[in-house]
Amino acid sequence: MPIRSIAILGTGLIGGSVGMALRAQKFPGPILGWDKDQEQLHIALQRGALTEIVDDPISAASAADLILLAGPVFTILDWMEQLAPILLPHQLITDVGSVKNPMLQRAQMLYAGAGRADFLGGHPMSGKEVFGVSYAEANLFHGSVWLFTPDKQAPQHPLAAEWRSWVERFGSRTLDLDAERHDELCAWVSHMPQMLATALSALYQDHFGEAEDMRAIGGRALREMTRLGASPYSMWRDIAHTNADAIGSAIAALEQRLAHLREHLKTPDLRDEFNRANAFRNSPPFK
Amino acid sequence: MPIRSIAILGTGLIGGSVGMALRAQKFPGPILGWDKDQEQLHIALQRGALTEIVDDPISAASAADLILLAGPVFTILDWMEQLAPILLPHQLITDVGSVKNPMLQRAQMLYAGAGRADFLGGHPMSGKEVFGVSYAEANLFHGSVWLFTPDKQAPQHPLAAEWRSWVERFGSRTLDLDAERHDELCAWVSHMPQMLATALSALYQDHFGEAEDMRAIGGRALREMTRLGASPYSMWRDIAHTNADAIGSAIAALEQRLAHLREHLKTPDLRDEFNRANAFRNSPPFK
């Protein structure tokens, strides 16, 4: 049974890009869209991310074989709650949230079992420091990885393989991870770097304000290391809240590392630290 | 009296790029080169960064109107020491070192006064995480800023204005700074970000090693934030040593900022921190 129709709840940067990627890859059926922000929704339609707008999330989800939840973490959890009683076993829900263990926990309560729809956690590693469907693009996922965190205890839903093949047609590599490992890894390689860029940018703002000489000499390094400082709180609040332990551990480890380096600016330990850093960058995919 | 000839001591990434930029801008006179590494020197000649190779730094400097010192900080200080007794008042020495106060101190001892050559501290903000003349390019300085730290107490040397105009022809904006302010600013916007990228990369190396899942999901954020982790110790040892106090203060400030953010991952203080970071990125030149 193929995916005949898709509903996208949340038609912003990621949801909109998924719609555009589906249409670029000639998905033949309707793509129904809903967003609480009417402007985002209409821009999404104009940009070809949807084939039609639906008035409420329940109607959109009910009418589709595959339902994509594309919002902040707590919004996704809330949608999961609302949709569980009304969806049917032939339907598959998937999401694009940046943490995965809270969804898996919720899915095991709400979606496992006879007579119910199924849930497959997903996470495209394709963010930007901007948000909104105006920045959406059909090739956003090209060359990046799309993580899945299936419930290993449960059989695969009949539509899951087809959804994975659409994701691959977007140009993503797919990779399955245990949900807890996903959240731990993302704390280190995505969430902590975001918090670091935020802390660094905020520090510069407090230390220098609008000082002209600082802004005149800031070069590529400063620009790169603070790029994510432009990320809005609204995109990160739920992630920080639901993955706080793992993010906190990663930040604490970085603090210790910085203190060590600071205490050894004039000793041979600095060379050892540069050598370790060089080793990290001299292995794929960075080399 | 125009600059008829230029000597470049240290023909690596920066020295080589200066030679290539001079020739691209049709500098009409000889460009003499010396480097302790014969291979770098011959590649520099092959790539058109020099018009001739000279056997030792003293002969190269003696034969030129303008002498560019392009090496690590302690090497520059050492060259300043060696050249002081033999250079003449019509000659101007300048450099491209990443700290400036140690050079100014040395210059005030060695170069100020009647019968002596003059010294003008310079610093192009155009580094890379790689080194060597193979990476040199004529347009390396295009669009970036080239800082000068003249001794405000001394009159400007007759060749200084012409050298500044060559730098502007390379496509750089020039900016004069007090040498101490230079070192303080660079500690914050260049040296601390380098140490941060090194600490972060080294931390990843220790925490994950060659773990395949981490390397598979590392995206743009990770790549950007660790790019400078590839920088070699040899380029940074002298900077860390000579600017340790200012770099240490900036790192300590970042540690505190990270600790504060870590303690507030679930509180409204996180929003305030994102807002401050957004403000930093919403002003030029970052916006």
Chai-1 contact restraints between the chains, C-beta under 6 A:
chainA,res_idxA,chainB,res_idxB,connection_type,confidence,min_distance_angstrom,max_distance_angstrom,comment,restraint_id
A,M125,B,I217,contact,1.0,0.0,6.0,A-B,restraint_1
A,M125,B,G219,contact,1.0,0.0,6.0,A-B,restraint_2
A,V145,B,A216,contact,1.0,0.0,6.0,A-B,restraint_3
A,V145,B,I217,contact,1.0,0.0,6.0,A-B,restraint_4
A,L175,B,A216,contact,1.0,0.0,6.0,A-B,restraint_5
A,L185,B,M214,contact,1.0,0.0,6.0,A-B,restraint_6
A,V189,B,G218,contact,1.0,0.0,6.0,A-B,restraint_7
A,V189,B,L222,contact,1.0,0.0,6.0,A-B,restraint_8
A,P193,B,A221,contact,1.0,0.0,6.0,A-B,restraint_9
A,P193,B,M225,contact,1.0,0.0,6.0,A-B,restraint_10
A,M195,B,L261,contact,1.0,0.0,6.0,A-B,restraint_11
A,T198,B,E273,contact,1.0,0.0,6.0,A-B,restraint_12
A,T198,B,F274,contact,1.0,0.0,6.0,A-B,restraint_13
A,T198,B,A277,contact,1.0,0.0,6.0,A-B,restraint_14
A,A199,B,R257,contact,1.0,0.0,6.0,A-B,restraint_15
A,A199,B,L258,contact,1.0,0.0,6.0,A-B,restraint_16
A,A199,B,L261,contact,1.0,0.0,6.0,A-B,restraint_17
A,S201,B,A277,contact,1.0,0.0,6.0,A-B,restraint_18
A,S201,B,F280,contact,1.0,0.0,6.0,A-B,restraint_19
A,S201,B,R281,contact,1.0,0.0,6.0,A-B,restraint_20
A,A202,B,E273,contact,1.0,0.0,6.0,A-B,restraint_21
A,A202,B,R276,contact,1.0,0.0,6.0,A-B,restraint_22
A,A202,B,A277,contact,1.0,0.0,6.0,A-B,restraint_23
A,L203,B,R257,contact,1.0,0.0,6.0,A-B,restraint_24
A,Y204,B,F280,contact,1.0,0.0,6.0,A-B,restraint_25
A,Q205,B,R276,contact,1.0,0.0,6.0,A-B,restraint_26
A,Q205,B,A279,contact,1.0,0.0,6.0,A-B,restraint_27
A,Q205,B,F280,contact,1.0,0.0,6.0,A-B,restraint_28
A,M214,B,L185,contact,1.0,0.0,6.0,A-B,restraint_29
A,R215,B,P285,contact,1.0,0.0,6.0,A-B,restraint_30
A,A216,B,V145,contact,1.0,0.0,6.0,A-B,restraint_31
A,A216,B,L175,contact,1.0,0.0,6.0,A-B,restraint_32
A,I217,B,M125,contact,1.0,0.0,6.0,A-B,restraint_33
A,I217,B,V145,contact,1.0,0.0,6.0,A-B,restraint_34
A,G218,B,V189,contact,1.0,0.0,6.0,A-B,restraint_35
A,G219,B,M125,contact,1.0,0.0,6.0,A-B,restraint_36
A,G219,B,S144,contact,1.0,0.0,6.0,A-B,restraint_37
A,A221,B,P193,contact,1.0,0.0,6.0,A-B,restraint_38
A,L222,B,V189,contact,1.0,0.0,6.0,A-B,restraint_39
A,E224,B,E224,contact,1.0,0.0,6.0,A-B,restraint_40
A,M225,B,P193,contact,1.0,0.0,6.0,A-B,restraint_41
A,L228,B,A221,contact,1.0,0.0,6.0,A-B,restraint_42
A,G229,B,A277,contact,1.0,0.0,6.0,A-B,restraint_43
A,G229,B,F280,contact,1.0,0.0,6.0,A-B,restraint_44
A,G229,B,R281,contact,1.0,0.0,6.0,A-B,restraint_45
A,A230,B,R281,contact,1.0,0.0,6.0,A-B,restraint_46
A,Y233,B,R271,contact,1.0,0.0,6.0,A-B,restraint_47
A,Y233,B,F274,contact,1.0,0.0,6.0,A-B,restraint_48
A,A240,B,L265,contact,1.0,0.0,6.0,A-B,restraint_49
A,A240,B,L270,contact,1.0,0.0,6.0,A-B,restraint_50
A,H241,B,K266,contact,1.0,0.0,6.0,A-B,restraint_51
A,A244,B,L265,contact,1.0,0.0,6.0,A-B,restraint_52
A,A244,B,K266,contact,1.0,0.0,6.0,A-B,restraint_53
A,G248,B,R262,contact,1.0,0.0,6.0,A-B,restraint_54
A,I251,B,L258,contact,1.0,0.0,6.0,A-B,restraint_55
A,I251,B,R262,contact,1.0,0.0,6.0,A-B,restraint_56
A,A253,B,L203,contact,1.0,0.0,6.0,A-B,restraint_57
A,L254,B,L203,contact,1.0,0.0,6.0,A-B,restraint_58
A,E255,B,E255,contact,1.0,0.0,6.0,A-B,restraint_59
A,E255,B,L258,contact,1.0,0.0,6.0,A-B,restraint_60
A,E255,B,A259,contact,1.0,0.0,6.0,A-B,restraint_61
A,R257,B,A199,contact,1.0,0.0,6.0,A-B,restraint_62
A,R257,B,L203,contact,1.0,0.0,6.0,A-B,restraint_63
A,L258,B,A199,contact,1.0,0.0,6.0,A-B,restraint_64
A,L258,B,I251,contact,1.0,0.0,6.0,A-B,restraint_65
A,L258,B,E255,contact,1.0,0.0,6.0,A-B,restraint_66
A,A259,B,E255,contact,1.0,0.0,6.0,A-B,restraint_67
A,L261,B,M195,contact,1.0,0.0,6.0,A-B,restraint_68
A,L261,B,A199,contact,1.0,0.0,6.0,A-B,restraint_69
A,R262,B,G248,contact,1.0,0.0,6.0,A-B,restraint_70
A,R262,B,I251,contact,1.0,0.0,6.0,A-B,restraint_71
A,L265,B,A240,contact,1.0,0.0,6.0,A-B,restraint_72
A,L265,B,A244,contact,1.0,0.0,6.0,A-B,restraint_73
A,K266,B,H241,contact,1.0,0.0,6.0,A-B,restraint_74
A,K266,B,A244,contact,1.0,0.0,6.0,A-B,restraint_75
A,L270,B,A240,contact,1.0,0.0,6.0,A-B,restraint_76
A,R271,B,Y233,contact,1.0,0.0,6.0,A-B,restraint_77
A,E273,B,T198,contact,1.0,0.0,6.0,A-B,restraint_78
A,E273,B,A202,contact,1.0,0.0,6.0,A-B,restraint_79
A,F274,B,T198,contact,1.0,0.0,6.0,A-B,restraint_80
A,F274,B,Y233,contact,1.0,0.0,6.0,A-B,restraint_81
A,R276,B,A202,contact,1.0,0.0,6.0,A-B,restraint_82
A,R276,B,Q205,contact,1.0,0.0,6.0,A-B,restraint_83
A,A277,B,T198,contact,1.0,0.0,6.0,A-B,restraint_84
A,A277,B,S201,contact,1.0,0.0,6.0,A-B,restraint_85
A,A277,B,A202,contact,1.0,0.0,6.0,A-B,restraint_86
A,A277,B,G229,contact,1.0,0.0,6.0,A-B,restraint_87
A,A279,B,Q205,contact,1.0,0.0,6.0,A-B,restraint_88
A,F280,B,S201,contact,1.0,0.0,6.0,A-B,restraint_89
A,F280,B,Y204,contact,1.0,0.0,6.0,A-B,restraint_90
A,F280,B,Q205,contact,1.0,0.0,6.0,A-B,restraint_91
A,F280,B,G229,contact,1.0,0.0,6.0,A-B,restraint_92
A,R281,B,S201,contact,1.0,0.0,6.0,A-B,restraint_93
A,R281,B,G229,contact,1.0,0.0,6.0,A-B,restraint_94
A,R281,B,A230,contact,1.0,0.0,6.0,A-B,restraint_95
A,P285,B,R215,contact,1.0,0.0,6.0,A-B,restraint_96
